[in-house]
């Protein structure tokens, strides 16, 4: 259970890194949004499994 929560937190860290990359690049906004939504869905799925 705890490992899955840590995985979720790691995903959130990656999500923040992607946000920074997206701000730096400033283009392909929709593509980045899609990637972020998928990460959030995965994280929610893990929490739901718990």
KAGI-V669687 format. One record per residue. SS is DSSP state (~ for helix, > for strand, _ for the rest). OMEGA is omega in radians with two decimals (none if undefined). NEAR is the number of other ideal C-beta (glycine too) atoms within 12 Angstrom. Layout:
SS,OMEGA,NEAR  SS,OMEGA,NEAR
This chain:
_,-3.10,11  ~,3.13,10  ~,-3.14,12  ~,3.09,18  ~,3.12,16  ~,3.09,15  ~,-3.14,21  ~,-3.14,26  ~,3.10,18  ~,3.11,18  ~,3.14,26  ~,3.10,22  ~,3.12,16  ~,3.13,21  ~,3.12,25  ~,3.10,16  ~,3.12,18  ~,3.12,26  ~,-3.14,20  ~,3.12,15  ~,-3.09,19  ~,3.12,21  ~,-3.12,13  ~,-3.08,12  ~,3.08,13  _,3.10,10  _,-3.07,11  _,-3.05,14  ~,-3.10,16  ~,-3.13,11  ~,3.13,15  ~,3.13,23  ~,3.14,16  ~,-3.13,15  ~,-3.13,22  ~,-3.14,25  ~,3.14,16  ~,-3.14,18  ~,-3.13,27  ~,3.12,21  ~,3.13,17  ~,-3.13,22  ~,3.13,26  ~,3.12,16  ~,3.13,16  ~,3.13,23  ~,3.13,18  ~,3.12,11  ~,3.11,14  _,none,15
